């Protein structure tokens, strides 16, 4: 893979070499689902979904309970009202109070992944959106309660850090930095230097003169410190797509 990539870059030097953050998010999802805790919950959920899809009687009873209880814990009520139509495997899952808590924890983590993938599949998605969704996912993982699921929390953090380190790219960071909705006034010195080098490399590939490249780096530094003309507040609805 790296050999083919290097050949492509050598042949087409103007092509920007970008890591695929949507792919990174998919890998994070895959790694999380392979954790024992997540895998067990998903297996139980699959047992429930398969049963109610295959059993017309159970499916009809479930729909009636959903209607009757307005989707407020319909499965818990179902196991009491219609135990005769449930299989022993389904009853065993539904009678476990921990099951519903574990599902909520898994949804708390996988929900942002689903949202991120949906956003990144949009035709209007840009590089800043890709990086921001990766950051949002990391923030969600970090907010997971440590009290009851500390091991799962640590495993998710390790997975995210591994994939982030693989796909954190100066070009993504540059777009994130320039995006009016997400930029910050402070960047670590080393990170900001990487942004300047990435911007300079883009201008170099565009055959800009040395003076133009120097002007660009000077203007980016003004933008970072909010010096005029970069001290004006813009609408939060503005994105690079309308620039």
Backbone torsions as a table, in degrees:
resi	resn	phi	psi	omega
1	UNK	NA	-48.3	179.8
2	UNK	-64.2	-35.7	179.1
3	UNK	-63.3	-45.7	179.0
4	UNK	-63.8	-39.8	179.6
5	UNK	-63.7	-42.9	-179.9
6	UNK	-64.9	-37.5	177.8
7	UNK	-64.3	-41.4	-179.9
8	UNK	-64.6	-43.6	-179.9
9	UNK	-64.6	-39.7	179.9
10	UNK	-65.2	-37.0	-177.8
11	UNK	-79.5	-35.6	-178.3
12	UNK	-124.1	79.1	-174.3
13	UNK	-65.1	-19.3	-179.5
14	UNK	-81.4	-9.2	178.4
15	UNK	-74.2	132.5	177.2
16	UNK	-80.0	128.0	-179.3
17	UNK	-86.2	100.9	-176.2
18	UNK	-115.7	136.5	169.0
19	UNK	-76.3	151.1	-176.5
20	UNK	-92.8	103.8	-180.0
21	UNK	-67.8	-37.8	173.8
22	UNK	-55.3	-37.0	177.0
23	UNK	-65.8	-38.4	178.4
24	UNK	-62.1	-41.7	179.5
25	UNK	-65.3	-38.9	176.0
26	UNK	-63.3	-37.8	178.2
27	UNK	-67.8	-38.0	175.8
28	UNK	-60.8	-45.2	178.2
29	UNK	-59.2	-45.9	-179.5
30	UNK	-61.5	-45.0	-178.5
31	UNK	-65.2	-41.3	179.6
32	UNK	-64.5	-42.4	-179.5
33	UNK	-66.7	-20.5	178.2
34	UNK	-85.0	-9.8	174.7
35	UNK	-64.9	140.4	-175.3
36	UNK	-53.7	-46.2	-179.3
37	UNK	-58.8	-49.7	-178.5
38	UNK	-66.4	-41.1	-178.5
39	UNK	-62.4	-39.7	179.6
40	UNK	-66.2	-42.4	179.5
41	UNK	-65.5	-43.7	179.9
42	UNK	-64.3	-35.8	177.5
43	UNK	-64.6	-42.6	178.0
44	UNK	-65.4	-42.0	178.2
45	UNK	-62.8	-39.5	178.3
46	UNK	-64.0	-36.8	176.8
47	UNK	-61.4	-44.2	179.5
48	UNK	-65.4	-48.5	-178.0
49	UNK	-61.5	-45.2	-179.8
50	UNK	-61.9	-42.7	-178.1
51	UNK	-63.0	-48.7	-176.6
52	UNK	-71.9	-22.5	175.5
53	UNK	-76.2	-35.0	-176.2
54	UNK	-85.8	-27.9	-177.4
55	UNK	-97.1	110.7	-179.7
56	UNK	-65.2	-39.1	-178.9
57	UNK	-66.2	-45.4	179.6
58	UNK	-67.3	-37.7	179.0
59	UNK	-63.8	-42.3	179.2
60	UNK	-64.8	-41.7	178.8
61	UNK	-64.4	-38.5	179.4
62	UNK	-64.2	-44.8	179.3
63	UNK	-62.4	-37.6	179.3
64	UNK	-66.6	-41.0	179.4
65	UNK	-67.1	-38.3	177.8
66	UNK	-61.4	-41.8	178.8
67	UNK	-67.6	-43.9	-175.4
68	UNK	-67.6	-42.1	-174.6
69	UNK	-101.9	10.8	175.5
70	UNK	54.3	42.2	177.7
71	UNK	58.9	32.5	175.7
72	UNK	-102.8	98.9	-178.9
73	UNK	48.4	53.4	-177.2
74	UNK	-63.7	-33.6	-177.3
75	UNK	-67.8	-36.7	179.5
76	UNK	-65.4	-39.8	178.6
77	UNK	-69.8	-34.7	-178.0
78	UNK	-62.7	-37.7	-175.4
79	UNK	-69.3	-23.8	177.9
80	UNK	-86.2	-38.9	-173.3
81	UNK	-80.7	-29.8	-176.0
82	UNK	-136.0	56.0	-176.9
83	UNK	-65.8	-22.7	-175.7
84	UNK	-70.5	-18.9	-178.1
85	UNK	-99.2	0.1	-177.6
86	UNK	-97.7	143.4	174.3
87	UNK	-76.2	160.9	-179.1
88	UNK	-63.8	-35.3	179.7
89	UNK	-64.3	-41.0	179.3
90	UNK	-68.0	-43.8	179.1
91	UNK	-59.8	-41.3	-179.2
92	UNK	-61.2	-39.9	179.9
93	UNK	-70.0	-46.6	-174.9
94	UNK	-69.9	-25.9	-178.9
95	UNK	-80.2	-7.1	179.5
96	UNK	-88.7	113.3	179.4
97	UNK	-63.4	-33.5	-178.2
98	UNK	-66.7	-26.5	-177.5
99	UNK	-58.3	-47.0	-177.0
100	UNK	-67.8	-35.8	176.3
101	UNK	-66.6	-41.2	179.5
102	UNK	-65.5	-37.6	178.1
103	UNK	-63.5	-41.7	179.1
104	UNK	-61.2	-39.7	178.8
105	UNK	-64.3	-44.6	-178.8
106	UNK	-66.0	-39.9	177.9
107	UNK	-64.8	-36.1	179.0
108	UNK	-59.3	-34.2	-180.0
109	UNK	-87.0	-45.4	-174.0
110	UNK	-77.9	-22.9	179.3
111	UNK	-57.6	-51.3	178.1
112	UNK	-62.7	-29.9	177.2
113	UNK	-65.2	-45.7	178.7
114	UNK	-61.2	-44.0	179.5
115	UNK	-61.8	-43.1	-179.0
116	UNK	-62.7	-44.7	-179.4
117	UNK	-63.4	-40.4	178.8
118	UNK	-61.8	-44.6	179.9
119	UNK	-64.6	-41.2	-176.4
120	UNK	-73.2	-15.8	175.9
121	UNK	-85.0	-6.3	-178.6
122	UNK	-71.0	145.9	178.8
123	UNK	-67.8	-22.9	-178.1
124	UNK	-91.5	3.5	-177.7
125	UNK	-66.2	140.2	176.2
126	UNK	-126.3	178.6	-175.2
127	UNK	-62.0	-37.0	179.1
128	UNK	-63.8	-40.2	178.3
129	UNK	-60.7	-42.0	179.8
130	UNK	-58.5	-49.4	-178.1
131	UNK	-66.8	-40.6	-178.6
132	UNK	-64.4	-38.6	178.6
133	UNK	-66.7	-34.2	175.6
134	UNK	-64.3	-40.6	178.6
135	UNK	-67.7	-41.5	178.0
136	UNK	-59.9	-40.5	178.9
137	UNK	-63.4	-42.6	178.5
138	UNK	-63.1	-38.7	178.7
139	UNK	-64.6	-39.3	179.2
140	UNK	-64.7	-41.8	178.7
141	UNK	-63.2	-39.8	-178.1
142	UNK	-67.5	-25.7	-178.6
143	UNK	-83.0	-7.7	-179.2
144	UNK	-59.1	135.3	-177.4
145	UNK	-59.9	134.3	178.3
146	UNK	-87.2	-15.2	-171.0
147	UNK	-65.5	-49.3	-173.4
148	UNK	-107.4	-14.2	-174.3
149	UNK	-136.0	47.5	-175.4
150	UNK	-63.7	-40.0	-178.8
151	UNK	-65.7	-46.5	178.7
152	UNK	-62.1	-39.8	178.9
153	UNK	-60.4	-46.9	-179.4
154	UNK	-65.6	-38.1	179.4
155	UNK	-65.5	-41.3	178.7
156	UNK	-64.6	-40.8	178.7
157	UNK	-62.8	-43.2	179.8
158	UNK	-62.3	-40.6	179.5
159	UNK	-65.1	-46.2	-178.9
160	UNK	-62.6	-46.1	-178.1
161	UNK	-61.2	-39.7	179.5
162	UNK	-61.9	-48.7	-177.6
163	UNK	-70.9	-35.7	179.4
164	UNK	-63.6	-43.9	179.8
165	UNK	-63.1	-30.4	179.7
166	UNK	-74.1	-31.7	-170.0
167	UNK	-116.2	-2.9	176.3
168	UNK	-65.1	115.6	-172.6
169	UNK	-122.8	136.5	179.5
170	UNK	-55.7	-31.7	179.8
171	UNK	-69.1	-38.0	174.5
172	UNK	-65.3	-43.5	179.3
173	UNK	-62.0	-37.9	178.8
174	UNK	-63.7	-45.3	178.8
175	UNK	-65.0	-38.3	177.0
176	UNK	-63.2	-41.6	-179.5
177	UNK	-65.3	-37.7	-176.5
178	UNK	-85.7	-13.4	-177.1
179	UNK	-70.2	125.5	-175.5
180	UNK	-63.0	-22.4	-179.0
181	UNK	-86.1	-20.9	-169.4
182	UNK	-123.7	-5.9	-174.7
183	UNK	-70.3	156.1	179.1
184	UNK	-122.3	152.0	-178.6
185	UNK	-78.9	-15.0	-178.6
186	UNK	-123.4	132.5	174.2
187	UNK	-134.8	143.4	176.2
188	UNK	-59.9	147.8	-174.0
189	UNK	-57.1	-46.4	-178.6
190	UNK	-62.7	-41.2	-180.0
191	UNK	-66.7	-44.3	-179.5
192	UNK	-63.3	-36.1	177.2
193	UNK	-62.2	-40.5	177.8
194	UNK	-62.6	-38.5	178.5
195	UNK	-63.8	-43.0	179.2
196	UNK	-62.7	-42.8	179.5
197	UNK	-64.8	-38.1	178.9
198	UNK	-65.9	-43.7	178.6
199	UNK	-64.1	-41.8	179.5
200	UNK	-64.0	-38.2	179.2
201	UNK	-64.7	-38.3	177.9
202	UNK	-63.8	-45.8	179.0
203	UNK	-64.5	-35.6	178.8
204	UNK	-63.5	-42.0	178.7
205	UNK	-68.8	-21.8	177.5
206	UNK	-87.6	7.9	178.6
207	UNK	61.5	34.4	175.4
208	UNK	-75.4	153.7	179.9
209	UNK	-73.8	163.9	178.2
210	UNK	-60.2	-36.6	179.1
211	UNK	-65.0	-43.1	178.8
212	UNK	-63.0	-39.2	179.9
213	UNK	-66.6	-39.8	177.9
214	UNK	-67.0	-39.3	177.2
215	UNK	-62.5	-40.2	179.6
216	UNK	-60.6	-48.9	-178.6
217	UNK	-63.7	-36.5	177.3
218	UNK	-64.4	-42.9	-178.8
219	UNK	-68.7	-36.7	177.5
220	UNK	-63.6	-38.7	178.0
221	UNK	-65.6	-38.4	175.2
222	UNK	-63.7	-40.2	179.6
223	UNK	-63.7	-38.9	-179.4
224	UNK	-62.7	-41.5	-176.5
225	UNK	-94.1	4.2	178.2
226	UNK	60.2	40.6	174.5
227	UNK	-81.8	155.3	176.5
228	UNK	-56.4	139.8	7.2
229	UNK	-92.1	18.4	-174.3
230	UNK	-102.5	20.6	-178.6
231	UNK	-101.1	13.4	-178.2
232	UNK	-97.0	135.8	178.0
233	UNK	-79.9	136.7	-179.8
234	UNK	-109.6	165.4	177.9
235	UNK	-65.3	140.0	178.9
236	UNK	-67.8	-15.2	179.2
237	UNK	-85.7	-7.0	-178.8
238	UNK	-75.7	138.4	176.8
239	UNK	-133.8	163.7	179.0
240	UNK	-58.6	-21.0	-177.6
241	UNK	-64.2	-24.9	-177.6
242	UNK	-102.4	3.7	179.8
243	UNK	-65.3	NA	NA
